[in-house]
Amino acid sequence: MSIVTVQLGQCGNQIGHEVFNVLCSDIRGTHGLCSKRENESYHDSCKERFFCEEESGVPFARAVLVDMEPKVISQTLSMAARSGHWKYSSHSHFCQKQGSGNNWANGYSVHGPRHKEAIMNLVQKEAEKCDRLGGFFTIMSMAGGTGSGLGAFVTQCLRDAFPTSFILNHVIWPYGTGEVIVQNYNSVLTLSHLYQSSDALLVHENDVIHKICAQLMNIRQISFRDVNQVLAHQLGSVFQPTHTAGGGSGYSRNPLGDLMETLVPHPEFKMLGLRNIPQMPENSLAYSTFSWPGLIKHLRQMLIANAKMEEGIDWQVQPPHPGSSVPSTNKPLHFNTSLANLVVLRGKDVRGVDLGGFRDPSLYTSWLNPQDAFSAWETPRAFNKYEKSASLVSNSQFLLKPLDSIVGKAWSMFASKAYIHQYTKFGIQEEDFLDCFTTLEQVISSYTNL
């Protein structure tokens, strides 16, 4: 099944480009470390999923690019074409001459309705090129105006136009120190609207990825491109083809459906986080060896202690003892309770890796059977030059703190009526804000009580 990617705003378009770059260089690489037959089947499955073949032999990305100013889209199109290995279709982008000015309401209430028909026509055409449409993957930032406001509007349109297709929103959480004065408003409005129309939100925090660039990748002066390449590597490590449990010998046909079935057991809980290990500069790979038990041990502790990378994990945090009915407020030391987890293993000797530690009932909320709460996907095909790599996609309490913080900051501004006029002039009223706060307070409460 194929996935149509919708890149929204500057952030979405820049990340989308890096994602397709990673996917393409991974399938072109000769580092598969697996049989020729396995490699060919992996290659075909990835192509069907993310690219459509053209007579010229250069595959086109299955993507629609949307922005309210032309600069980033024209850069993205030309960078892809220059690579010579893949490109965007020349008829799959939509841009205007003026941006949304970091105003969510401008993107959602003005640009969205005004350009709905043109944008949805592009999406419809892209969907029609798929033999079988698996769903939509949108990439957007929460802080600005186009990605967030127009992104929320387009997601609602996708839900209306394709009621039975899966929609996964990849959302970039803004830097805590702030890029935009109204980013907390924009974030609250985006999250609450996506919660209504999306099947799941896969969240990456800018601060975390920045830290990975500095501490694990040893990059001195970190650019947006560095951050986006780390993001793209993490996304590729989940979305490239794998064998799912009970899926027979072939590669999984429906990645978005499999992901939702595995990780979203209830519509109240849609927040997914992603961790991937190991991560290091390419020139260090040749000098590094990893064992599966070591990688799995680190990944499990990252989950338990809510560590975002393998450096600086708090090994003191342990799950509560089975049978101890500890109220959720007194859980041991910052223990991160899970609803559902998925581990994706890629590379050498992947068969028979012991994942029993992730099946431990004490990691999960009491109302779900641990057998249903954990899944593993795997492939002997190595990913992106890493001999062994492991990813964890988790539906857990990982975002509680940042979510609580963003809602708190937005509420403080709202209580003093700061900047509200910028939104009301585009038709977003105070009641709309209150509805959004209510939605997110409910989400915080649900995750807190896991």
C-alpha positions as CSV (number, residue, x, y, z in Angstrom):
1,M,0.0,0.0,0.0
2,S,1.2,3.5,-0.7
3,I,1.4,6.5,1.6
4,V,0.8,10.1,0.4
5,T,3.0,12.6,2.3
6,V,1.6,16.1,2.7
7,Q,4.4,18.6,3.5
8,L,3.0,21.8,5.1
9,G,4.8,25.1,5.6
10,Q,8.5,25.8,5.7
11,C,9.3,23.2,8.4
12,G,7.1,20.4,6.8
13,N,8.7,20.9,3.4
14,Q,12.3,20.9,4.6
15,I,11.8,17.8,6.8
16,G,9.8,16.0,4.0
17,H,12.7,16.6,1.6
18,E,15.2,15.0,4.1
19,V,12.8,12.1,4.7
20,F,12.6,11.2,1.0
21,N,16.4,11.6,0.8
22,V,17.0,9.1,3.6
23,L,14.5,6.6,2.1
24,C,16.1,6.9,-1.3
25,S,19.8,6.6,-0.1
26,D,18.8,3.7,2.1
27,I,17.4,1.6,-0.8
28,R,20.2,2.6,-3.1
29,G,22.8,1.6,-0.5
30,T,24.8,-1.6,-0.9
31,H,25.0,-2.0,2.8
32,G,21.9,-4.2,3.2
33,L,23.9,-7.0,4.9
34,C,21.2,-9.5,3.8
35,S,20.4,-11.8,0.9
36,K,19.9,-10.5,-2.6
37,R,16.3,-11.7,-2.5
38,E,15.6,-10.0,0.8
39,N,17.2,-6.8,-0.5
40,E,15.1,-6.8,-3.7
41,S,11.9,-7.4,-1.8
42,Y,12.7,-4.5,0.6
43,H,13.6,-2.3,-2.3
44,D,10.3,-3.0,-4.1
45,S,8.2,-2.5,-1.0
46,C,9.8,0.9,-0.2
47,K,9.3,2.0,-3.8
48,E,5.6,1.1,-3.8
49,R,5.2,2.8,-0.4
50,F,6.8,6.2,-1.0
51,F,7.6,6.6,-4.7
52,C,5.9,6.2,-8.1
53,E,8.0,5.0,-11.0
54,E,8.2,7.0,-14.2
55,E,9.4,6.1,-17.7
56,S,12.5,8.3,-17.1
57,G,13.6,5.8,-14.4
58,V,13.8,8.6,-11.8
59,P,11.2,7.9,-9.1
60,F,8.8,10.6,-8.1
61,A,8.0,11.1,-4.4
62,R,4.3,10.5,-3.5
63,A,4.0,13.9,-2.0
64,V,2.0,17.2,-2.0
65,L,3.9,20.3,-1.0
66,V,2.0,23.3,0.4
67,D,3.3,26.6,1.6
68,M,2.0,30.2,1.6
69,E,5.3,31.6,0.3
70,P,7.2,30.2,-2.7
71,K,10.9,30.3,-1.5
72,V,11.1,27.0,0.4
73,I,9.1,25.0,-2.1
74,S,11.2,26.1,-5.0
75,Q,14.4,25.3,-3.1
76,T,13.0,21.9,-2.1
77,L,11.9,21.0,-5.7
78,S,15.3,22.0,-7.2
79,M,17.4,20.2,-4.5
80,A,15.4,17.0,-5.0
81,A,15.8,17.2,-8.8
82,R,19.5,17.9,-8.5
83,S,20.1,14.7,-6.5
84,G,19.4,12.7,-9.7
85,H,18.0,9.8,-7.7
86,W,14.4,11.0,-7.0
87,K,12.3,14.1,-7.5
88,Y,9.0,15.7,-6.8
89,S,6.3,15.9,-9.5
90,S,6.2,19.3,-11.1
91,H,2.4,19.4,-10.6
92,S,2.2,18.5,-6.9
93,H,2.9,21.7,-5.1
94,F,0.8,24.7,-4.1
95,C,2.2,28.1,-3.0
96,Q,1.2,31.7,-2.7
97,K,3.1,35.0,-2.5
98,Q,2.5,35.8,1.1
99,G,2.9,33.7,4.3
100,S,0.7,33.4,7.3
101,G,2.8,35.7,9.5
102,N,3.1,33.0,12.3
103,N,-0.6,33.4,12.9
104,W,-2.5,30.2,13.3
105,A,-5.9,31.9,12.7
106,N,-4.6,33.3,9.4
107,G,-3.6,29.8,8.2
108,Y,-6.7,28.1,9.4
109,S,-9.5,30.6,8.8
110,V,-8.2,32.5,5.8
111,H,-5.7,30.6,3.7
112,G,-7.3,27.2,4.4
113,P,-10.9,27.9,3.1
114,R,-9.5,30.2,0.3
115,H,-7.2,27.5,-1.2
116,K,-9.0,24.4,-0.1
117,E,-10.1,23.3,-3.6
118,A,-6.7,23.8,-5.2
119,I,-4.9,21.9,-2.4
120,M,-7.4,19.0,-2.2
121,N,-7.3,18.6,-6.0
122,L,-3.5,18.0,-5.7
123,V,-4.1,15.5,-2.9
124,Q,-6.8,13.7,-4.9
125,K,-4.6,13.4,-7.9
126,E,-1.7,12.0,-5.8
127,A,-4.1,9.5,-4.1
128,E,-5.4,8.4,-7.5
129,K,-1.9,7.4,-8.6
130,C,-1.8,4.8,-5.8
131,D,-2.9,1.3,-6.7
132,R,-3.9,1.0,-3.1
133,L,-3.9,4.0,-0.8
134,G,-2.7,3.2,2.7
135,G,-3.2,6.7,4.1
136,F,-1.7,10.1,4.6
137,F,1.4,11.2,6.5
138,T,1.4,15.0,7.1
139,I,4.5,16.8,8.3
140,M,4.1,20.2,10.0
141,S,5.3,22.5,12.8
142,M,3.1,23.7,15.7
143,A,4.7,27.0,16.2
144,G,4.2,29.0,13.0
145,G,1.1,29.9,11.0
146,T,1.1,27.9,7.8
147,G,2.2,24.5,9.0
148,S,0.1,24.7,12.1
149,G,-3.1,26.6,11.1
150,L,-3.3,25.5,7.4
151,G,-2.0,22.1,8.5
152,A,-4.9,21.6,11.0
153,F,-7.4,22.8,8.3
154,V,-6.0,20.4,5.6
155,T,-6.0,17.5,8.1
156,Q,-9.8,18.1,8.6
157,C,-10.3,18.2,4.9
158,L,-8.4,14.9,4.5
159,R,-10.6,13.4,7.1
160,D,-13.8,14.6,5.3
161,A,-12.6,13.5,1.8
162,F,-11.0,10.2,2.9
163,P,-13.1,9.0,5.9
164,T,-11.7,5.5,5.8
165,S,-8.0,6.3,5.2
166,F,-5.4,6.5,8.0
167,I,-4.0,9.9,8.9
168,L,-0.8,10.2,10.8
169,N,0.4,13.8,11.7
170,H,4.1,14.3,12.3
171,V,4.2,17.3,14.5
172,I,7.3,19.3,15.4
173,W,7.2,20.7,19.0
174,P,8.7,24.1,19.3
175,Y,11.9,25.0,21.2
176,G,11.1,25.7,24.9
177,T,12.9,29.0,24.7
178,G,10.6,30.0,21.8
179,E,10.9,31.0,18.2
180,V,7.6,32.9,18.1
181,I,6.0,34.9,20.8
182,V,2.6,33.3,20.2
183,Q,3.9,29.7,19.7
184,N,2.1,28.5,22.7
185,Y,-1.3,29.7,21.4
186,N,-0.5,28.2,18.0
187,S,0.5,24.9,19.6
188,V,-2.6,24.6,21.7
189,L,-4.9,25.4,18.7
190,T,-3.0,22.9,16.5
191,L,-2.9,20.0,18.9
192,S,-6.6,20.3,19.9
193,H,-7.8,20.4,16.3
194,L,-5.6,17.6,15.2
195,Y,-6.9,15.5,18.1
196,Q,-10.3,15.7,16.5
197,S,-9.4,14.6,13.0
198,S,-6.2,12.6,13.1
199,D,-5.7,8.9,13.9
200,A,-2.4,9.6,15.7
201,L,0.2,12.4,16.3
202,L,3.8,11.5,16.1
203,V,5.6,14.2,18.0
204,H,9.3,15.3,17.9
205,E,10.6,17.9,20.2
206,N,13.0,20.4,18.7
207,D,15.0,20.6,22.0
208,V,15.5,16.9,22.0
209,I,16.7,16.6,18.4
210,H,19.0,19.6,19.0
211,K,20.6,17.8,21.9
212,I,21.1,14.7,19.8
213,C,22.9,16.8,17.2
214,A,25.1,18.3,19.8
215,Q,25.9,15.3,22.1
216,L,25.6,12.3,19.9
217,M,26.4,13.6,16.4
218,N,29.1,16.0,17.7
219,I,27.9,18.9,15.5
220,R,29.3,22.2,16.7
221,Q,27.2,24.7,14.8
222,I,23.8,23.1,14.4
223,S,21.7,24.1,11.4
224,F,18.1,23.3,10.7
225,R,19.3,20.8,8.1
226,D,21.3,18.9,10.7
227,V,18.2,18.7,12.9
228,N,16.0,17.6,9.9
229,Q,18.5,14.9,8.9
230,V,18.3,13.4,12.4
231,L,14.5,13.6,12.3
232,A,14.4,11.9,8.8
233,H,16.7,9.1,10.0
234,Q,14.4,8.4,12.9
235,L,11.2,8.5,10.7
236,G,12.9,6.2,8.1
237,S,13.9,3.7,10.8
238,V,10.1,3.1,11.4
239,F,8.6,3.6,8.0
240,Q,10.9,1.6,5.9
241,P,9.6,-1.9,5.2
242,T,9.6,-4.6,8.0
243,H,8.1,-8.0,8.7
244,T,5.3,-7.6,11.3
245,A,4.4,-10.3,13.7
246,G,2.1,-12.9,12.1
247,G,2.5,-11.1,8.8
248,G,3.8,-14.1,6.9
249,S,7.1,-14.0,5.1
250,G,6.5,-10.9,3.0
251,Y,7.0,-7.3,4.0
252,S,4.1,-5.5,5.7
253,R,1.7,-4.0,3.2
254,N,0.0,-1.4,5.3
255,P,2.4,0.4,7.6
256,L,0.1,3.2,8.8
257,G,-2.7,0.7,9.5
258,D,-0.3,-1.6,11.4
259,L,1.1,1.3,13.4
260,M,-2.4,2.5,14.5
261,E,-3.6,-1.0,15.3
262,T,-0.5,-1.6,17.4
263,L,-0.2,1.7,19.2
264,V,-3.6,3.5,19.4
265,P,-6.0,1.2,21.3
266,H,-8.3,4.1,22.3
267,P,-9.1,7.4,20.5
268,E,-8.4,9.3,23.7
269,F,-4.7,8.4,23.5
270,K,-3.1,9.5,20.2
271,M,0.3,10.9,21.2
272,L,3.2,8.8,19.9
273,G,6.9,9.4,20.6
274,L,9.9,7.9,18.7
275,R,13.4,7.0,19.9
276,N,16.1,5.4,17.8
277,I,19.5,3.9,18.8
278,P,22.3,4.0,18.1
279,Q,22.8,7.4,16.6
280,M,26.3,8.7,15.8
281,P,28.4,10.5,13.1
282,E,28.8,8.4,10.0
283,N,32.6,8.4,10.3
284,S,32.3,6.7,13.7
285,L,30.2,3.8,12.4
286,A,33.2,1.8,11.2
287,Y,34.7,1.8,14.7
288,S,31.6,0.8,16.6
289,T,30.1,-2.6,17.4
290,F,26.8,-3.2,19.1
291,S,25.1,-6.2,20.6
292,W,21.4,-6.7,20.5
293,P,21.1,-7.3,24.3
294,G,23.0,-4.0,24.9
295,L,20.8,-2.0,22.5
296,I,17.6,-3.5,23.9
297,K,18.6,-2.8,27.5
298,H,19.3,0.8,26.7
299,L,16.1,1.2,24.7
300,R,14.0,-0.3,27.6
301,Q,15.5,2.0,30.2
302,M,15.0,5.0,27.8
303,L,11.3,4.1,27.8
304,I,11.0,3.6,31.6
305,A,12.9,6.8,32.5
306,N,11.5,8.8,29.6
307,A,15.1,9.5,28.4
308,K,15.1,10.9,24.9
309,M,18.6,9.6,23.9
310,E,21.0,6.9,25.0
311,E,23.3,9.3,26.7
312,G,22.5,10.4,30.3
313,I,19.8,7.8,31.0
314,D,18.7,7.7,34.6
315,W,19.2,4.0,35.5
316,Q,17.7,4.5,39.0
317,V,14.1,4.7,37.7
318,Q,12.5,1.3,37.9
319,P,8.9,0.1,37.2
320,P,6.6,-0.4,40.3
321,H,6.7,-3.9,41.7
322,P,3.9,-6.1,40.4
323,G,0.9,-6.2,42.7
324,S,1.7,-2.9,44.4
325,S,-1.3,-0.7,43.9
326,V,0.5,2.6,43.9
327,P,-1.7,5.6,43.0
328,S,-0.5,7.2,39.8
329,T,0.6,10.3,41.6
330,N,3.1,8.4,43.8
331,K,4.7,6.4,41.1
332,P,8.4,5.8,41.7
333,L,10.8,8.5,40.6
334,H,9.4,9.9,37.2
335,F,8.4,6.4,36.0
336,N,6.9,6.6,32.5
337,T,3.8,4.4,32.2
338,S,3.0,3.1,28.7
339,L,-0.2,2.3,27.0
340,A,1.4,0.5,24.0
341,N,4.9,0.1,22.6
342,L,6.3,-1.0,19.3
343,V,10.0,-2.0,18.8
344,V,11.4,-2.1,15.3
345,L,14.7,-4.0,14.8
346,R,16.8,-3.8,11.7
347,G,20.0,-5.6,10.8
348,K,22.3,-8.5,11.4
349,D,21.2,-11.5,13.5
350,V,17.8,-9.9,14.1
351,R,16.0,-13.3,14.4
352,G,15.5,-14.5,18.0
353,V,16.4,-11.2,19.8
354,D,15.0,-11.4,23.3
355,L,12.4,-8.6,23.8
356,G,10.9,-10.1,27.0
357,G,11.8,-6.9,29.0
358,F,9.2,-5.0,26.9
359,R,6.5,-7.5,27.8
360,D,6.8,-6.8,31.5
361,P,3.2,-6.0,32.7
362,S,4.5,-3.4,35.2
363,L,5.5,-1.1,32.2
364,Y,1.9,-0.8,31.2
365,T,-1.4,0.6,32.4
366,S,-3.5,-1.9,34.3
367,W,-6.5,-1.9,32.0
368,L,-4.7,-3.4,29.0
369,N,-3.5,-6.9,28.5
370,P,0.4,-6.6,28.2
371,Q,0.1,-9.2,25.4
372,D,-1.9,-6.7,23.3
373,A,0.2,-3.7,24.4
374,F,3.6,-4.7,22.9
375,S,4.5,-5.5,19.3
376,A,7.8,-6.0,17.4
377,W,8.7,-5.6,13.7
378,E,11.9,-6.7,12.2
379,T,14.0,-7.2,9.1
380,P,17.5,-8.6,8.6
381,R,18.0,-5.7,6.1
382,A,20.3,-3.1,7.7
383,F,19.1,0.6,7.7
384,N,21.1,3.6,6.5
385,K,24.6,2.1,7.1
386,Y,23.9,0.9,10.7
387,E,24.7,-2.8,11.1
388,K,22.1,-3.0,13.9
389,S,19.5,-0.4,14.8
390,A,16.5,-0.4,17.1
391,S,13.6,2.0,17.2
392,L,10.9,2.4,19.8
393,V,7.5,4.0,19.0
394,S,5.7,4.6,22.3
395,N,2.2,5.7,23.3
396,S,3.1,6.7,26.9
397,Q,3.3,9.6,29.3
398,F,6.4,10.9,27.5
399,L,4.7,14.2,26.5
400,L,2.9,15.0,29.7
401,K,5.5,17.6,31.0
402,P,5.9,19.5,27.7
403,L,2.1,19.5,27.1
404,D,1.3,20.7,30.6
405,S,3.9,23.4,30.2
406,I,2.7,24.7,26.8
407,V,-1.0,24.7,28.0
408,G,0.1,26.5,31.2
409,K,2.0,29.2,29.3
410,A,-0.8,29.7,26.8
411,W,-3.4,29.9,29.6
412,S,-1.3,32.6,31.4
413,M,-1.2,34.7,28.2
414,F,-4.9,34.1,27.5
415,A,-5.9,35.1,31.0
416,S,-4.3,38.5,30.5
417,K,-5.8,38.7,26.9
418,A,-2.3,39.0,25.4
419,Y,-2.3,39.0,21.6
420,I,-5.9,37.7,21.4
421,H,-6.9,40.4,19.0
422,Q,-4.5,38.9,16.4
423,Y,-6.7,35.8,16.3
424,T,-10.1,37.4,16.7
425,K,-9.6,39.5,13.6
426,F,-9.4,36.3,11.6
427,G,-12.5,34.8,13.2
428,I,-11.1,32.7,16.0
429,Q,-13.1,33.7,19.1
430,E,-12.3,33.4,22.8
431,E,-14.8,30.5,23.0
432,D,-12.7,28.6,20.4
433,F,-9.7,29.1,22.6
434,L,-11.6,27.8,25.7
435,D,-12.7,24.7,23.7
436,C,-9.1,24.0,22.8
437,F,-8.0,24.3,26.4
438,T,-10.7,21.9,27.5
439,T,-9.7,19.3,24.9
440,L,-6.1,19.4,25.9
441,E,-6.8,19.4,29.7
442,Q,-8.8,16.2,29.1
443,V,-5.8,14.7,27.2
444,I,-3.5,15.6,30.1
445,S,-5.9,14.2,32.6
446,S,-6.2,10.9,30.6
447,Y,-2.5,10.4,30.3
448,T,-1.8,11.4,33.9
449,N,-4.2,8.7,35.2
450,L,-2.7,5.8,33.2
